[in-house]
Amino acid sequence: MIADAHSDSVEPPRGQPARGAQGHPRGGVSEQGRNAASRDPAQGAWDPIVVTGVGAVSPLGVGARTLHERWCAGTSGIVDGEAPCSEFDPTQFLTVKEARRADRFTQLAIAACEEALSDAGWQHPSHGSGASSAAELPYDQRRVGCVLGTGIGGISTLVEGQDTLRERGPERVSPLSVPLMMSNAGAAALSLRHRLRGPTFAVSTACASGAHAIGCAMRMIQLGEADAVIAGGSEAGLTPLARAAFGALDALSKSGISRPFDARRDGFVMGEGAAVLVLERRSSAQARGARIIGVLLGYGASSDAHHLTAPRDDGVGQAEAMRAAMVDAGVQPEQVDYVNAHGTSTPLNDRSETLAIKAALGPHAAEVPVSSTKSAIGHLLGAAGAVEAVATLLALRDGVAPPTLGFEEAEQGLDLDYVPGSARPLRANGRPLIALSNSFGFGGHNAVLCLAAPAEKEGSQQEMDVPQQRKEASQ
Amino acid sequence: MSTAATEEQVEQVVVEALASFGAERDSISREATLESLDIDSLDLAELSQIVEEKFGIELKGSDVAEVKTVGDAISLILERAA
């Protein structure tokens, strides 16, 4: 049933569950592991949050499939020490008006969202047409929310406004400055374009923003605040100011090479991009015959409370977030088949993250393939967690561990299986594959997602209905 | 400081501005309503800034709030520039 997305009705939405009907949202750590709120109140059955659409614009190209396939093929999106989305053309996705009213970080989000909604079957693919069209929501528009992470927001707009102020005076500063630079501009643009009237907001936790946004969206559905949430992250920080600022922190790679976990790593390579996921309850997705791309099994977050920019040397805060995600998912460490690491290529992160993985997974850590998407696309800051969640979901679905590009020289203590060289199949074990996707941000914010491949029959539904954009992207 | 502006000049500036905001050039006429051109309050704030720069006249939000058509906008600017 297609809800009337255009009614802008003021009537109370139908079918909104009474608050608390699904039980206490968390009730502390569930003993069964699986979140109590994920249980269908009518049937008492576990009703997990599933991903039915993914979209990405990354330095490897436009499209989630493009990201996955090019990374697995060992392609790098890093050029001259930076990772821009050079294949992205905003005019293919936005009208003139939308483009003028969107900072690049919002433009990237709109494009990623377009793909995700097409993928979910909510919208006809419009890639290349430049047309703006609202999605056909399968839910009441007041029951669909949007949570988008960004680390910085509209920094290009901010810099441009500052230049105008200095050079031409205050009366020449554009009235569009604030609506373009505000961190929630991306979320607002998606809400406006697709008439989403559920809770919509931005999450800003530096480089953990994308993962926090997805976790937050998952909770919104579990709490009964929304039936579906469009979640992800977006960043477009490739500006002289950001370069200088991260450079001043010694965070950027001087060699311009992103080689996470390698002994020669010397900092991160800055990138830009966006990813968007469509999240809904499995029962609802199944009811409309949606193809399920993966399952968002769990989410865990923690804080280091240690230092403004540096992680704890021992990785304790990061390990806590990983454990929390596994407990939320009802997953034991031995069941984790793959870890998509935060893996920034900074000396500090990769060492502390290695310790965190060992602490969280115990002896199983030595068995698990661990790789970093940042080896192929650099660090997408507030978009990283979302882009990496998409990359992880597609890796699980295809049963493959993508490689950590450029990893050649091991450092003492950094002795996990970082998947050097090339992609390799994940070990099949008769159940859907499970992964953790780590994201850690300045400020000591840690967010970890526990993701799973769909059950075999779920993932193949509607396989004949692959959106056009995906087809093009995979050619 | 107000600069004398001809009707032709004002019309040209307004049309160029509206087109740059994303309105279809072929749809822009004096009779066209701003609503039909998808011109909203943010566009009018930008238009006010452009008019101020070109003709040295200040238009406040309350001034442009009454503007319904392209012709209304042109008339208002001419009135202030006089």
Boltz contact constraints between the chains, C-beta under 6 A:
constraints:
  - contact:
      token1: [A, 96]
      token2: [B, 22]
      max_distance: 6.0
  - contact:
      token1: [A, 97]
      token2: [B, 22]
      max_distance: 6.0
  - contact:
      token1: [A, 175]
      token2: [B, 45]
      max_distance: 6.0
  - contact:
      token1: [A, 175]
      token2: [B, 46]
      max_distance: 6.0
